Amino acid sequence: MYKLIIEDDEGKTTEVPIIRDEITVGRKEGNTIRLTERNVSRRHARITRQGNGLFIEDLLSYNGIKVNGDRIQGKVAVGDGDRVQIGDYQVSVKLDKGGAKVQMSGQGPQTTPINRAEPTLMTGAVQSPQATMPQPVQAPVVKVPEKPARLIVVSTNFARQEFQLEKATVVIGRTDDNDVVLNHRSISRHHAKIVREGDKFQIMDMQSANGVRVNGEEYGKVELRKGDKIDLGHVRLVFVPPGQDIPKEQIDAMIVDRDQRGTPVIPILLTLVLLAAVGGGAYWFLTQSPKVDVDAEAAKTLVDVESDLSSKRWQDVLDKTGRIVSNTAIAIRTRDAAQTKRAIAEKESKNKQIYDRFAGAAGSGNYDAALKTYREIPEDSVYQKSAKEDYDKIFPLFVESHLKLASDARAAGNCSEARSQVQLVLDVDPKQVRALAAKDQSCSGSSGSSSSSSDNGSSSKDHRHKDKDKPKVADGDKPDKPEKTEKPEKPEKTEKPDKTEKVEAPPAGADPEQVLTDAQSEFVNGNYDKAISLARSVAKVSTNRAWRIIGAAACRNKDLKLVGDAYRKLDNAARQYLIYVCQREGIVQNGNQFKQAE
């Protein structure tokens, strides 16, 4: 029997036996396995058992599926030991060769309260044991800004009340021992908590009876953004980040009756009176379900869509607009407006994939691939600004690397290669000054090879001692003075690696350049530990390129010591970009050391 070992981003695992021929995985209720983090699509994957084989299929999810680090298309086979990534969840496939039987009863699976941050096994599968709810960790004291983060109530019960989130951990519930007290029957004693980590706020369900919904979706744990609508039972709140505000008129427009009470007595009596007075006609009229104003609901949804667009939540836009576009009961004008916003989300979601490839290549020092990918980002994309900032940082490094290769080739008498390296720069920027100067340099290295002789493979005569070999100059003509070439900069001394440092050996017969290409690929796919391991194995052969990858991956892993090690081993150009990459991860330079930004 196959089993799935599901590990969340906090390292907690859940074991799920495959006892059906087909199961689904996704965030929406009704999936066999429910994974509740936001980066999991509503219907993300399908796993099927065919004979003795197991297959996984991507159900057109937004973030895709990776098997052993590679993103899949359609349906692929998986087996014992394979690693599957779905959102923030790591899933290991395990074959239980002992063939242990699963005890089934006629009463269906045992139901226990669930921690909504963990994978939930739904109907038809065996429920995993309930993990112990972790106790809140006492966070360090956080300096409260001028305007702290707030929760504003926008339901008729407690309308317009505000609660400031001044503590690192704020517990919300019905009883007086909570930080935020909402004395309403739909609120559990300890319903939810909001935890602040740096400038991020996360809301977590504390196994409440009615759960936690953010913008209509139920979550066990999710990061909050400005304007997010939080439903705790029948109480709706809006999140406002520190130092920001939402206009009073906007808050007033959000007020909604969330208190679902029973039918009032007076309307019931009135109904009975009318029935007695006018008979069956009144009965038919009063028993019809009230018609929902679908256009008004769609208009409200489009307001939420605008917020999603500004926050780059493309999948949320696609989901919401899809429901509007497919509903023919909604006015054509409203559906057209939804389709326009949907087209924007479709375009920008593709642009995000391009930008991620560009940033991955740039971060690991593959400047050629980065520049090539940059040109694929449209000028009108919301990602163009960020990409341009990165481009301006890496282009000088791109120039430096190719001109260095050109200089090395020229010194070796390989004129064709030297010209090729210079031309790569000029293809990107035809007016690049240093490349133009390098293009005009004569190609005669230490061996005395001329440009023409190098190209045809023959060796030239030594000009240093035989004046007769010099070309004659006609009377009245002055020979051109040879252009002065800049002296190559002395390479900066790099520290010798610590003798105790363990460096993995590359596989026997492995090409170091191919190993570094593989490391680059692992970095782009987010497998930073693997990228570091591969780059380390050839660091003695290709020091600068290997340590560029190691340094960038260490920044992503927040490994400050390794970042410092990489910095000390890199040349000046690569150091500058490492500083930039780390700054984007909240890591700042402090001499030869690095630290987390305050």
N, C-alpha and C positions, 0 to 999 in steps of 0.2 A: 504494500500500500504506500502511496505517495503521501507525504506531509509537507505543509508549508510552515516554515518558521518565520514569523513576521516580527520585525524589529522596528520600533518607531525611533524618532530623532532623539529621544531621551535614553535609548538603550534598552527599553523594556521589550520583552519578547512574548509572543503568543503563538502557540502551536495549533495548527488547524489540519486535521486529517482530510484527505480528499476521498469522500465516500459517495459522491455523485459523479455522473458522467459529464456534467456541465455545471459550472458555478460562475457567478459574475462578481466582479470587484468594483467598488465605486463609493462615492460619498453619499449618494441618495439612498433613502430608505427603500427597502425592497431588494437590494443586492444581497447575495449570499454572504459575502464578506464586505463589511462596511468600514471604510477607512475615512475618518472624518476631517483630516487636515485639508486646508483650503486648496492646496495644489494638486489634489486628487479630483478628477472630473466626476460628474454625477454617475455616469456609466463609463468606467475607465478600461476595464479588461474583461476578457472571457477566458476561462481555463477549461479545457475539455480533456477527457480521458478516452482514448481510442485504443482498445486492446491493452497492451502493456506500455503504451506510450502516453506522454503528457504534452499538451500543446497550450500555448498562451497566445491570445489574439488582442491587438490594440483596437478598441472600439472608437477610433477617431478621437482619442483623448487630446486635451490641449497640451499637456506636458510630455506625452508619450510614455513609452516603456523602454527600459534598457535591460538587456540580457547580457550579463558578463561585461558591462560597460558600453555595449553597442546598442544604439537605438534601433528598434525593430520596425518593420513595415508589415502589416497584415498579421498572419499566423505563423509562428515558428515553434519547433519542438524544443522542449526543455527536459532535462534529466537530473539525476542525482548529483548534487553539488553545485548546480547552476545558481547564480545570483541574479535576482530580478529586482529592479528599482522601479517603484511606483510612487511618484511624488517624493515625500521625505521618508518613505518606508522602504526598508531593505528586506527582501523576501528570499529565503533560502529554500531550495527544493531538496527534499530528503526522501530517499527510498527506504522504507522500513522492510528490509529483506526477511525479517522474521514473520511478516504477515500477520501482525497482531490484529485481532478482531475488535471492532468497535461495538460496544454494548449499546443496543438500541431498545427503547421501550415503546409501548403503544401510546404513551402520553406525550411524545415529542420531546425536543431538547429541553433541558433544564434552563429556566430563565433566572438570571441573577441581575442585580443592579449593575450598570456598566459605567466605566469611566469613559466619557465620550471622546477623550483624546486618544484612546487606544482602538485598535481594530475591533469591530463588533461582528460576531458571527451570527447571521440572521437565520430565518426559518429553513429547516431541512439540513442543517449541518450540526455538528456537535459543539456545544458552547464550551469555550475554554474557561478554566477556573478564573474567578475574578481576582485581578491583581490588587494588592493592598494599595489603598489610596495614599500617595506620598504626603507626608506632613509638610506644611509650608515652611520653607527655608527662610530664616530671618535675614532679610536683605540689609545691606548697609544703609545708613541714613542718607537720604537723597536731599540735596539742597533744593528747596522749593523756589521756583522762579517767581517773578512778579505776579504773573497770572498762572496759577497752577492748572493742571488738567481738571476738567469738570464733567459731571454727568448732569444733564438737564432732562427732567421728566416731561414728556410730550404726550402722555395719555391723560384722560380726564381725571383719573384718580391721581392725586398729588401733582397736578399740572403745574409746570413752570418752576417746581422746586429744583434747587441746584445742590449738588454735593461735590465738594472739592476733593480731589485725589492727592492729598498732601503726603501720604505715607507710601513707602515702597510696596507694601501689600495692603490692599483695602478689601475687606470682606463685606459682602452684601447679603442681607437676609431679613427674616421677619422679626427675630427676637432682638432684645435690647443689647445683647453682647456683641452685635455686629458694628462695624465702622459706619456703614450706611444701612439705616433701618427703613424698610418698606413694609409696613404693617398691613399686609393684604393677604387674604386667604390663598391666593394663587402662588405666593412666594414661600419657598421652603425656609426652615429655620436658619440654615446656612446655605444659601442658594448658589452664589458664585463669588469669585474673587478676582480682582484686577491687580496684576503684578507689573511693576515698572522695572525695566532693565535698560539703563542708559536713557535714551530718548524714545524707547519703544514701550508700548503698553499692551499687555495681553490679558484677555478675559478668559477665565477657566471655570467650567461647570464643576460644582462640588457635589455631584451625584444628586442633583435636585429632582423633584418629582416632575416638574414641567420643562426642565431643560433650559438651555440658553440658545437663543436665536439671534443672529446678526444679519441684518438686511434680508430677513426671511428664511435664512438657512441655519440649520441646527449644527452647532459645533461643540466639541469638547474643550478645545483651546484654539484661540485665533487672535491674531494681532489686530488691534483697533486702529482705525483711520478716522480723520476728521469727517463728521457728519454721519458716521455709522449709526444705524438704528438698532438698539439692543432691546429685545423682548425677553423679560423675565416674568414668566406667567402672563398676567394681564397688565403688567406695567411696562411701558415703553420708555426708554431713555435714549438720549443722543449724546455721543461722545464728542468732546471738544478738547483738542490737544493743548499743551501748555503755551501760553503767550498768544493764543488765537481766540477768535470769537465768532459767534454766529448771530446775525442781526435779529432783534426781537421780532420783527415782522415775519422773518423766516421761521422762527420758533413757533409763533402763533399759527402759521399756516400748517405746521406739522401736527398740531394737537388733534388727537384722534381718540374715539371712545373704544378702549380695549377691554372694558369690563363687561364680560358676557354674562349677564344675569338671566334669571328665568323670566318667562313672560309675565308682565305685570297683571295684577288682578283686574283692574279697571277695564283694559281692553278686552279681557275675556268676557266680562259681564256685558260690555257693549256689543260684542259679537252675538251673544245669546239673545239679546234684545232685538237686534236686527234680524236674526234668523226667524225669530217669532213673528216679526212684523211683516217681512217681505218674502219669506219662504225660501225656496230653493235657489232662486236667482242670486240672492244675497250670499247664500252658502257657497255657490260656485265662485263668486267674486272674492270672498274672503279667504277661501282656501287656496287660491292661486299663489304660487311663490312670487315674491316681489322681483321684478325684472332688474337685473344688475346693469348699471350704467357702464358698459364695457369701455366706451370711449373715455369716460372720466378716469377709470382705472388705468387705461393705457397711457393717458396723459400724465398721471402720477408716476407711472413706471418710467416714462421718458425723462422725467426730472431726475430720478435715480440714475438713469443711464448717463446723463450729463456728468454727474459726480464720478461715475465709474470711468468715463472717458478721460477726465482730468487726472484721475489717479492711475491710469494705464491698466485698469482691470479689464482686459480685453475679453476674457472668457465670460465674465459676468455680463458684459454688453451683448455678446453673442447669444447667451442664454435668454436674456430678457427681451431683446428685440426679436429673437426667433419666435417667441410666444405671440408677440404682437403681429408680426408679418403673416403667420400661419392662421390667424383668427379672422375669417372673412366677415364676422359680425362687426368688426371694428371699421370705422370710416376709412376710406381709401387714403385720404389726406394724412391721417395719423399713421397708417401702415407705410406710406411713402416716407414719412419722416423717420420712422423706425428703420426702414431699409437703408436710408442714407447713413445713419449712425452705425448700422451693422457693417456697411461697406468700409467705413473708417476702421472699425475694430478688426475686420478681416485683414486689411492692408497692414495695419500696424503690428498685428500679432506675427505676421511674416517678417516684418522689418525687425522685430525684437529678436527673432531667431538669427537673422543676419548679424545684428549688433552683438549678440552673445558670441557668435563665432569670431567676429572681429576682436572683441575684448579679450577672448581666450587666447587668440594668437598673439596679440600685443602683449598680454600679461606674461606670456612664457618666452618672449624674445624672438618669436618667428615674425620678423618685421615684413618680409616679403608677402607672406600669406595675409598679414593684417592689412597692408596697403591694398592688396587685391580685393579683399572682402569689403574694405571701406568704400570702394567705388560702387559697390552694389547697394549701398544705403541711399534711398532717394533724398533729394534736396529738401523736399517738403515733409519728411518724416520727423516725428517728435524725438527720434533718437539721433538726428543729425547733429544737434548741438553737442551732446555728450561725446559722440564719435569724433567730431571735429577737434574737441579739446584733447582727446587721446591721440589723434592723428598728428597734431602739432607737437606733441611730445615725442612720438616715435620716429617722425620723419628724419630729424637730424641723426638719430641712431641708425636708421636705414642707410643714409648717405655714408656715415662713418664706416659701417661694416663693409659696404661694397668698395669704397675707395681704399680701404685697407687690403681687401682681396686683390684689387687692381695693382696696388703697390707691390704686394708679394709676387704677383704674376710677372710684373715688369722686371723685378729684381732677378727672377729666375729665367728671364729671356722669353717668356711666353706672352708675346705681344697680342696675339689673338684673344687670349683669355683676359688680358688687361683691358683691352678695348671693350670687350663684352661686359665686364663688370662696370665700367664707367657708363656705358650706354644704358644699362639698367636704371641708373640714376636719372640720366637725361630723358629717358622715356616717361618718367614720372614728372620731372621738372626740367624742361629744355633750357631754362635759364639759370640752373643751379651753378653758382660761380665756381665752387671748388671742383665740380665735375668737369666743367669746361676747361679749367686750368689743367686738370689731370689728363684730359683728352689730348691736349697739345704737347704733353711731355714726350720726349724721345724715349724709345723703348730700348735701352741698353743697360743691361744689368751688370753684375760683377763679372760675368763671363765675357763681356764685350760684345754680345750678340746684337746685331742690328735688327730693325723691324722686319726687313725683307727676308733676311736669312733665317730668322726665327720661324717665320711662317712656313718656309719650305723645308725646314728641318735640317739645313746645312749649317755648318759652323762658319763664322767669319774670322778674319784675321785680327790680330791684336793691334789696335791703333795706337797704343800707348808708346811704342818704341819705334814704329816704322812710319816716318813722315811721308814716305813715298806712296803709301797707301791712302793718304788723305786726298780728297777730291781737289783738283786744281781750280783756282779762282781766276776768272778772266781779268785782264787789265782794266782798271778803273772801277771794278766792282769790289765792294767790301763784303767780306763774308758776314753773314748774320751771326750775332753773338748768341751763343747757346743760352737758352732760357734758364734762368736760375730756378732750381727746384728746391722746394722746402725740404729741410732735413727731417727725416722721419723722427717723430717723437719717440723718446725712449720709453719702452713699455714700463708701466708702473710695477714696482716690485710687489709681489703678492706674498702673503704669509705662507710659510710652509704648513701643510696640514698637520694637525696634532698626530703624533706617532701612535697614540692610543685609539684614534678614530678608526672605527670599523668601516671599511669600504667594500661593498659587495663586488665580486668579480663578474664581468659580463659573461654570458653564455659562450662556450668554446666556439671560436670561429665567427663570432658575431661582429658585424660591421658597426663601429661606434656611431657613425652618422645615422644608421638605421635605428640603433638603440635610442638615440636622441629624438629622432622622428617619432618613435613609439612613445617616448616620454611626453613629447609635445601633444600627441593625440590624447594620452591619458589626462593631461592637464586640461585640455579643452573640454573633455567629457566630465570634468569634475572629480576625477580620481587622483587627488593630490598626493596621497601617500604612495601610490604606485608610480606616479610621475617622479617623485623624489627618489624612490628606490632605483628606478632605471637610470636616471641622470647621475646618481652617485656612482653607479657601476662603471661609468666611462669618464668620470670627472678628471682623472689624471691624464687622459688622452685629449679631451676637448674641454679644457678647464672653463673658459669663459662662457661658452654656450651652455654647458651643463649646469653651471652655478646660476645662470640667469633663470633657468627653469626651476632649480631648487629654491632660489630666493622667492620667485613669484608664488610657487606652491606653498612655501612656508608662510607667506603673507596671508594667503587664503586660509591656512590652518591655524593662524594666530600663534605660530611657533616663533616667539621672539628671539630665542637663542639661535635658532637655525637661520633666521633672517640676518642676524648680525654676522654669523659665520659666512654667509653668502656675500654680504656686502664687502667684507674684508678681502675676499678672493676675486672680486670683479674688477674690471677696468673702470676708468672714470665715467665713460659714456653709459655703460650698463648700470653703474651705481645710481646715476641720476634717474633712470627709469624705474629702478627698484624702489627708490624713495617714493616716486609718484604712485606706483602700484600699491605700496603699503599704505599710503595716505588714504586711498580709496577704501581701504579696509579698516580705517580708524587707527592705524599704527604710524607713529611719528618717530623721526630720527633724533637720537641723543648722542652725538659723537659717532663712534663706531658701534653703538648699541641702539636698540629700538625699544620703544615702550608703547603701551596702549594709551591713546589720547584720553585726556581728562574728560 
